[in-house]
Amino acid sequence: MIIDDQTYDIIIIGTGAGGGTLAYKLASTGKKILILERGNFMPLEDQNRSDVDVFKREWYHPSEKWYDNAGEPFSPQTNYAVGGNTKIYGAALLRMREKDFEAVQHQDGISPEWPLKYQDFEPYYTEAEQLYKVHGKSGQDPSDPLRSIDYPYPAVNHEPPIQEIVDAIATLGLHPATLPLSLTRQTDDPTGDAEVFGISLVLGFPNVTLKTDAKVVCLHTNASGNQVKSVETEIKGQKYLFSSDVVVLACGAINSASLLLRSANEKHPNGLANSSDQVGRNLMQPLMTAIVQLSTTPNSGKFPRTVYLNDFYWGEGDFPYPMGHIQNTGGLLQELIFAESPPILSVLAKVVPDIALEQLAKRSIGWWVQTETLPNHHNRVRLKGEKLYIDYTPNNIEAHDRLVHRWIGTLKQVEKTLEHSLFNRSSIYPRSEIPVQVTANHCGTCCFGEDPTTSVLDLNCRTHDVENLYVVDGSFFPSSASVNPTLTIIANALRVGKHLRNW
């Protein structure tokens, strides 16, 4: 039995960086808004967990199975909860560079031009930084894009072991910069996320309803197929149909594409909004390697990550192609940087099993090295019957390898000036490439553009084929860039929210 529920003005599916931010932007309109979240509120002790238990057990893996391009099943590493994957991320919020919005030649091909440019997103980047209380400092990174105003809050100071390394890096002529971080500045919840700055701010509005443990299984259209008529949802074993004037997907690049494909009907036989055959295609995720420094000097293992470098973002010397972005992880017990990669300590446990992980973490400093991957038509989300397949083959690998080797070489130079370091004798450089089951930085499966034959969404992130259906997660990206995508997702949600306020 399916229960017909009341009608709303707007339904938002998902509460992460896109959905949670959009809810905030629209709540004050007075429009009747329903927010559907597949998970529930997440206990504080489970958020951004990084103690040794996380690395020994499979946290943040739902019970469902997906399949890789070899047909092998796996459990996706994702977070179904209010706030989505922002509940377990590192809260580094960086703007894409101006050139990231242009067509850029990489060694493996061209990163395509965006239909909107940096200047179109800049006001929303500024608004996003204000909303998410970003702490940062401009003017340190030569690749920094132009800003209308500075960060709203001062940068977080480097801890002594990081400051020492930062000073040594600067002597090499490089430009270590302070990492912009979203912080609430509450002792029990230092990280800013989409629950804190989105959902929690709207629940007091009488026009806003949040339903948790609500899994959306299908979108139904009207007879002509040009509008979503109802959203079929399972809540505690009961099926409901919710109707609204506007439906917004914010389920993440894989789950939003999957929902559109699962919603195929007579008018949309290849999936909803998929006349272009682009839904689910051009899946992207960054290439990433974890590098660990060991030191004879112990640290707490719990200080925040505070430094990044973009000196090699666009290449260097004899390699005139983009290489990517580098940032440190902070103390290795500080937080699980789930949104960017597998945890470092799980890699270390395999490399040095005879050393206690907790003690090892207190004598280590970690770095993430990440490189843009390029859109490829064959990297995709697809359905076969009820099974969800993720077909993915990485690209741009040589550029990433060059960045890894360049950064290891830089650290070796740095460590020669630090007498207490064991870097030259016993440092570990484990390869920790992001696996397909980690979903948080995926993007590109419902690209936006002006041509409905080559894109899924228009410039307002409304589907070309269905006039009341929008997508506001990382699906809309035409390219992935090398910096974390979260701030761009937040900024875009604010941009689309401004449009929808006038719907």
C-alpha positions in Angstrom: 0.0 0.0 0.0 1.3 3.4 -0.9 0.1 6.4 1.1 -0.4 9.7 -0.7 1.0 12.5 1.5 0.3 16.2 1.3 1.7 18.4 -1.4 4.7 20.8 -1.0 6.1 23.7 -2.9 9.6 22.2 -3.0 11.1 18.8 -2.1 14.8 18.5 -1.5 16.3 15.0 -1.5 19.5 14.9 0.5 21.0 17.1 3.2 24.7 17.3 2.4 26.7 20.2 1.0 24.2 20.8 -1.8 20.8 19.9 -0.1 21.5 21.3 3.3 22.7 24.6 1.9 19.8 24.9 -0.5 17.4 24.3 2.4 18.9 27.2 4.3 18.7 29.5 1.2 15.0 28.7 0.7 13.6 28.4 4.2 12.9 32.1 4.6 10.8 32.3 1.5 7.7 30.8 3.3 7.5 28.1 0.6 6.3 24.8 2.0 9.5 22.7 1.9 10.0 18.9 2.5 13.5 17.6 3.1 14.0 13.9 2.6 17.1 12.3 4.2 17.9 8.6 3.8 19.8 8.5 7.1 19.2 10.0 10.5 20.9 12.4 12.9 24.4 11.2 13.5 25.7 10.8 17.1 28.5 13.3 17.8 30.9 10.5 18.8 30.5 9.0 15.3 31.3 12.2 13.4 34.8 12.6 11.8 36.0 9.6 13.9 39.6 8.9 13.5 40.7 6.9 16.5 42.3 3.5 15.7 39.0 1.7 15.7 38.0 3.5 12.5 41.0 2.1 10.7 40.5 -1.5 12.0 36.7 -1.6 11.2 34.6 -0.6 8.2 32.9 2.5 9.4 30.5 4.5 7.2 29.7 1.5 4.9 25.9 1.0 4.4 24.6 -2.5 3.9 23.8 -2.1 0.2 26.1 -3.6 -2.5 27.3 -1.9 -5.7 29.4 -3.5 -8.4 32.6 -2.5 -10.1 33.3 -2.8 -13.9 34.6 -6.3 -13.3 31.2 -7.3 -11.8 32.7 -7.6 -8.3 30.4 -6.4 -5.5 31.6 -3.9 -2.9 30.1 -1.9 0.0 30.2 1.9 -0.9 32.0 4.0 1.7 29.5 6.8 2.1 27.5 8.4 4.9 23.7 8.4 5.0 22.9 11.0 7.7 21.7 14.5 8.2 24.5 16.5 6.8 25.6 13.8 4.5 29.3 13.3 3.9 30.1 16.7 5.4 29.6 15.0 8.8 32.8 13.1 8.2 34.9 15.4 6.1 38.0 17.5 7.0 36.1 20.9 6.4 38.7 22.3 4.0 36.8 24.7 1.8 38.8 26.0 -1.2 37.7 27.9 -4.2 38.5 26.6 -7.7 41.1 28.6 -9.5 39.9 31.0 -12.3 41.6 28.9 -14.9 39.8 25.8 -13.6 36.7 27.2 -15.3 38.5 27.4 -18.7 39.5 24.7 -21.1 42.9 23.4 -19.9 45.3 21.1 -21.7 46.4 18.2 -19.5 48.9 15.6 -20.5 46.0 13.1 -21.0 43.6 15.4 -22.7 41.6 18.6 -22.2 39.7 19.5 -19.1 36.6 21.1 -20.6 35.4 24.7 -20.3 32.6 25.5 -17.9 29.6 27.3 -19.3 29.8 29.8 -16.4 33.1 31.3 -15.2 34.8 32.1 -11.9 33.3 35.6 -11.8 29.8 34.1 -12.0 30.6 31.9 -8.9 32.6 34.5 -7.0 29.7 36.2 -5.2 28.4 32.8 -4.1 31.9 31.7 -3.0 31.9 34.7 -0.8 28.4 34.0 0.6 29.4 30.4 1.2 32.5 31.3 3.2 30.4 33.7 5.3 27.7 31.0 5.9 30.2 28.2 6.7 32.4 30.5 8.9 35.5 29.8 6.9 38.8 30.7 8.6 41.5 31.6 6.2 44.1 34.1 4.9 44.4 35.4 1.3 47.5 36.5 -0.5 49.8 33.6 0.4 49.1 31.4 -2.6 50.1 32.8 -6.0 47.3 30.7 -7.6 44.6 32.3 -5.4 41.7 33.6 -7.5 40.6 37.2 -7.1 38.3 37.8 -4.2 35.7 40.6 -3.6 36.4 40.4 0.2 38.7 38.6 2.5 37.8 35.5 4.6 35.3 36.3 7.3 37.4 34.8 10.1 41.2 34.7 10.7 43.2 31.6 9.7 43.9 28.9 12.2 47.5 29.0 13.4 49.8 26.1 12.5 50.8 23.8 15.4 54.6 23.9 16.2 55.5 20.8 14.2 53.7 22.1 11.2 55.0 25.7 11.5 58.5 24.3 11.5 57.9 22.4 8.3 56.1 25.4 6.7 59.1 27.7 7.5 61.4 25.2 5.9 59.3 24.8 2.8 59.2 28.6 2.3 63.1 28.7 2.3 62.9 26.6 -0.9 61.1 29.4 -2.7 57.7 27.7 -2.4 54.5 29.2 -1.1 52.9 27.2 1.7 49.5 28.8 2.4 47.0 28.5 5.3 44.2 26.0 4.5 40.7 27.6 4.7 38.7 25.7 7.2 35.0 25.8 8.1 34.8 25.9 11.9 32.0 26.4 14.4 34.5 27.2 17.2 32.5 25.1 19.6 34.7 22.8 21.7 32.5 19.7 21.2 32.0 20.3 17.4 34.8 22.2 15.8 34.0 21.3 12.2 31.4 23.1 10.2 29.1 21.0 8.1 25.8 21.0 6.3 23.8 20.1 9.4 25.3 22.9 11.5 25.1 25.6 8.8 22.1 24.3 6.8 19.6 21.9 8.4 19.8 23.0 12.0 19.2 26.6 10.9 15.9 25.8 9.1 14.1 23.3 11.4 12.6 26.1 13.4 10.7 27.4 10.3 7.0 26.3 10.4 7.1 25.9 6.6 10.0 23.3 6.7 9.5 19.6 7.3 12.4 17.1 7.6 11.8 13.4 7.3 14.7 11.1 8.2 15.2 7.4 7.4 13.4 8.3 4.1 14.8 6.5 1.1 13.6 7.8 -2.2 13.2 5.0 -4.7 11.6 6.6 -7.7 10.5 9.8 -9.3 7.1 9.6 -11.2 6.3 12.1 -14.0 3.0 13.3 -15.3 1.6 11.7 -18.5 3.5 14.0 -20.8 6.8 13.3 -18.9 7.7 17.0 -18.7 7.2 17.3 -14.9 7.9 15.2 -11.8 4.5 14.5 -10.4 5.4 12.6 -7.2 8.4 11.3 -5.2 8.0 7.7 -4.1 9.7 7.2 -0.7 10.2 4.4 1.8 10.0 5.3 5.5 10.3 2.5 8.0 8.9 -0.1 5.5 6.0 2.1 4.4 5.8 3.7 1.0 4.6 7.2 0.5 4.1 9.5 -2.5 5.1 13.1 -1.9 4.1 15.8 -4.5 5.5 19.2 -5.1 5.9 22.0 -7.7 9.8 21.6 -7.6 11.9 18.6 -6.9 15.7 19.0 -6.2 18.1 16.1 -6.1 21.1 16.4 -3.8 22.0 12.8 -3.2 25.6 12.8 -4.5 26.9 12.3 -8.0 26.3 8.5 -7.9 23.0 8.3 -6.1 21.4 11.2 -8.0 22.3 9.7 -11.3 21.2 6.3 -10.1 17.8 7.7 -9.0 17.3 9.3 -12.5 18.1 6.0 -14.2 15.8 4.0 -11.9 13.0 6.4 -12.7 12.8 5.4 -16.4 9.3 5.4 -17.8 7.5 5.4 -21.2 8.4 9.0 -21.9 12.0 8.6 -20.5 12.9 5.0 -21.5 16.7 5.5 -20.8 16.2 7.2 -17.5 14.6 10.4 -16.3 16.1 13.5 -18.0 18.4 11.3 -20.1 17.6 12.2 -23.7 21.2 13.1 -24.1 22.4 9.7 -22.8 24.7 11.7 -20.4 23.1 10.8 -17.1 25.7 8.8 -15.1 28.5 9.4 -17.6 31.7 11.3 -17.1 32.1 10.2 -13.5 35.2 11.9 -12.0 37.1 11.5 -8.7 40.6 12.9 -7.9 43.7 10.9 -8.0 45.2 10.8 -4.5 48.2 9.6 -2.7 49.0 9.6 1.0 52.5 10.5 2.1 53.6 10.1 5.7 56.5 11.7 7.5 57.9 10.0 10.6 59.7 11.9 13.3 61.5 11.1 16.6 59.6 14.0 18.1 56.1 13.0 19.2 53.0 15.1 18.7 49.5 14.9 20.0 48.2 13.3 16.8 45.1 15.6 17.2 46.0 19.0 15.7 44.0 20.3 12.7 45.3 20.4 9.2 46.3 23.9 8.3 48.6 24.1 5.3 48.4 23.6 1.5 50.5 24.2 -1.6 49.6 25.0 -5.2 53.0 25.7 -6.5 52.8 22.8 -8.9 49.0 23.2 -9.6 49.6 24.2 -13.3 52.9 22.2 -13.7 56.5 23.3 -13.7 59.7 23.4 -15.7 59.9 20.5 -18.1 56.3 19.4 -17.4 53.9 22.2 -18.7 50.8 20.4 -17.7 48.7 20.7 -14.5 50.0 18.5 -11.7 47.7 19.3 -8.7 47.2 20.2 -5.1 48.9 19.3 -1.8 47.6 19.6 1.7 48.6 18.3 5.0 46.2 16.1 7.1 46.9 17.5 10.5 47.5 15.0 13.3 46.7 11.6 12.1 44.3 11.0 15.0 42.6 14.4 14.5 40.0 13.5 11.9 39.0 10.9 9.4 39.5 12.7 6.0 37.0 10.4 4.6 35.8 12.7 1.9 39.1 12.8 0.1 40.6 9.3 0.5 41.0 6.1 2.5 42.4 6.8 5.9 46.2 6.9 6.1 46.5 4.7 9.2 44.8 1.8 7.4 47.6 2.0 4.9 50.2 2.2 7.6 48.8 -0.8 9.3 49.6 -2.9 6.3 53.1 -1.4 5.8 54.3 -1.5 9.4 52.0 -4.0 11.3 54.5 -4.4 14.1 54.1 -0.8 15.2 51.1 0.2 17.3 48.9 2.5 15.1 48.2 5.0 17.8 51.8 5.5 18.8 52.8 5.6 15.1 50.2 8.3 14.5 51.7 10.4 17.3 55.0 10.4 15.5 53.7 11.1 12.0 52.5 13.9 9.8 50.4 13.1 6.8 50.0 14.7 3.4 47.4 14.3 0.7 48.6 14.8 -2.9 45.7 15.1 -5.3 45.4 15.6 -9.1 42.5 16.3 -11.3 41.0 13.5 -13.3 39.4 14.1 -16.7 35.9 13.4 -17.8 35.5 10.2 -19.8 32.3 9.0 -21.5 33.0 5.4 -20.4 33.5 6.3 -16.7 29.9 6.0 -15.5 27.1 4.9 -13.3 24.8 2.3 -14.9 22.1 -0.1 -13.9 21.7 -3.7 -14.9 18.4 -4.9 -13.6 18.4 -3.9 -9.9 22.2 -3.8 -9.7 24.1 -0.5 -9.6 27.5 -0.6 -11.5 30.3 1.8 -11.3 32.5 1.6 -14.3 35.7 3.6 -13.7 39.2 3.7 -15.0 41.6 6.4 -13.7 43.4 8.8 -16.0 46.0 11.6 -15.8 48.2 9.2 -13.9 51.6 10.4 -15.0 50.8 14.0 -13.9 49.8 12.6 -10.5 53.0 10.4 -10.2 55.1 13.4 -11.1 53.5 15.4 -8.3 54.0 12.6 -5.8 57.7 12.3 -6.7 58.1 16.1 -6.7 56.6 16.4 -3.2 58.6 13.6 -1.8 61.7 15.3 -3.2 60.6 18.5 -1.6 60.1 16.9 1.8 63.5 15.3 1.6 65.0 18.8 1.1 63.0 20.1 4.0 64.0 17.3 6.3 67.7 17.9 5.8 67.2 21.1 7.8 65.2 19.4 10.6 67.7 17.6 12.8 65.1 15.6 14.7 63.6 13.9 11.6 64.0 10.3 10.7 62.6 11.1 7.2 65.7 10.1 5.2 66.0 6.7 6.8 62.6 5.4 7.7 59.8 7.6 6.2 57.0 5.7 4.5 55.4 6.8 1.3 52.4 4.4 1.0 50.3 4.6 -2.2 46.8 5.3 -1.1 44.8 5.8 -4.3 41.2 6.6 -3.7 39.1 3.5 -4.5 35.9 3.4 -6.3 33.9 2.7 -3.1 34.7 6.1 -1.6 32.0 8.4 -3.0 32.3 11.8 -1.4 34.4 13.7 -4.0 32.6 12.1 -7.0 31.3 14.6 -9.6 30.2 15.0 -13.2 27.4 12.5 -13.7 24.8 15.1 -14.6 26.9 17.9 -16.3 25.3 21.3 -16.8 25.5 23.2 -20.1 23.6 25.1 -22.7 23.3 22.3 -25.2 20.6 19.7 -24.2 22.2 17.1 -26.5 25.5 17.1 -24.6 24.4 18.0 -21.1 21.8 17.0 -18.5 21.2 20.3 -16.8 20.8 23.9 -17.9 22.8 26.7 -16.4 20.4 26.9 -13.4 20.9 23.2 -12.8 17.4 22.4 -14.0 17.2 19.3 -16.2 16.7 20.0 -19.8 14.0 17.4 -20.2 11.9 17.8 -17.0 11.0 21.4 -16.2 10.5 21.1 -12.4 13.5 18.9 -11.6 16.9 20.2 -10.4 20.2 18.7 -9.3 22.5 20.6 -6.8 25.2 18.2 -5.7 28.6 17.6 -7.4 26.8 16.0 -10.4 26.8 19.3 -12.3 30.6 19.6 -12.6 31.9 19.6 -16.2 35.5 19.0 -14.8 36.8 18.1 -11.4 39.7 20.5 -10.7 42.4 19.4 -8.2 41.0 21.2 -5.1 38.3 19.7 -3.0 34.8 20.3 -4.6 32.8 21.0 -1.5 32.9 24.8 -1.5 31.9 24.9 -5.1 29.0 22.6 -4.4 27.9 24.9 -1.5 28.3 28.0 -3.7 26.3 26.5 -6.5 23.5 25.5 -4.1 23.3 29.2 -3.0 23.3 30.2 -6.7 20.5 27.8 -7.6 18.7 28.8 -4.4 18.6 32.4 -5.5 17.0 31.3 -8.7 14.4 29.1 -7.0 13.4 31.8 -4.5 11.7 33.4 -7.5 10.1 30.2 -8.8 
